[in-house]
Amino acid sequence: MNPGVRLAGGQDMPAIAALLTACGLETPSPAQTARRFWLHADEHGELTACLGCEAGHRAALLRSLAVRVDCRGRGLARGLIETALAALSSEGVERALCFSTDAGTFWQSVGFVEVPVGDVVAALPDAPQVRDYAARGMLPEEVAYCRGLATTALDEARGQRLVRDFIARHALTAPPEARLLDLISEVGELAKTSLKATAYGRTSFVPDDAWRDEIGDVYFSLLALASASGVDLDHVLGATLLKYRSRHARSGEIGSTQIRGDDHD
């Protein structure tokens, strides 16, 4: 076995199974050995750590993270995780997920946040670990974690691609700071339309054609700003929803801070 971090091959599975057993973890069944493992070997070629992965289309489930007892505290687990996430990111995977009932603090220390178990089930319903836990009735007792990935193989949102192509075709390219000012201006126009539609607050608001037109202008400006600054809106929306779900699960709120009535006169 070559030293360092690498993907495991079939010949490595006996050593991986032995390490998992030594660490009190379940070993993969023959039907699951097709899933990927990353491993670390020392200078003598001895297995020191391993990490398994069950990947779907846009999400991947990390599992079977084990480090040999005498090699702990050297950052091997973190190294394996970052190696695996870099590889998954390059393949277009947007989220890495895992189950852990006793190592949540560790997973949070490497950038994961707690999410509902249902998020994992919805993202990877056919993952062997998900199906196994469901069959054994273990999911209600599990704790799930997730980390969003900055992928390099994302499909750009159709709307963003259309706006980007329109801007290029008509020579309307502008720097991000100009696009930001344009967005602010369009939001101002939207606010003005709302004021006019309600006679400056004297009547109820009813969306009309002018409102829809201004919403379209705001949307165009936002897409143009995202493209000018190299941001994929679908990706950041996914990351934002993940952040908000985590906050709501913890506190029932999605804001980063809560303003309480007793803090003010």
DAGIJO-V548864 format. One line per field, one symbol per residue. phi: phi as a letter, one per 20 degrees, with the letter a starting at -180 (. if undefined). psi: psi as a letter, one per 40 degrees, with the letter a starting at -180 (. if undefined). burial: + if it has 9 or more other ideal C-beta (glycine too) atoms within 8 Angstrom, else -. A space follows every 10 residues. Layout:
phi: ???
psi: ???
burial: ???
This chain:
phi: .ffneafedg feffffffff ffemdfeffg fdfffecdcc cefenefdbb bebdedfcbc deblebcggf dfndnfffff ffffffffgf enfecdcada eccgfffffd necfcfggff fffcfdfgff fffffemegf eecdcbcfde fdceefggff fffffffffd ldgbfgffff ffffffffff fffffffdll necfecgcff ffffgffffg ffffffffdm deffffffff fffffffffe cncdffcded ffecf
psi: hiiahiiiid eedddddddd ddefiiiiid eeeeiihiih iaeeehhdii hihhiadeii hiifhihhde eieeeddddd ddddddddde eehdhhiiih eefdddddef eiihiidddd dddgdehddd dddddefedd eihiiihiig iefihhiddd ddddddddde fehiiddddd dddddddddd dddddddeff eeiihhhadd dddddddddd ddddddddef hhdddddddd dddddddddd eeieidihhi deei.
burial: +------+-- -++-++++++ +++----+-- --+-+-++++ ++----++++ ++++++--++ ++++++++-- +----++-++ +++++-++++ -+++++++++ ---+-+++-+ -++++-+-++ +-++--++++ +-++----+- -++++++++- +--+-++--+ +-++-++--- --------++ -++-+++-++ --++++++-- ---------+ ++-++-++++ ++++++++-- -+++++-++- -+++++++-- ---------- -----
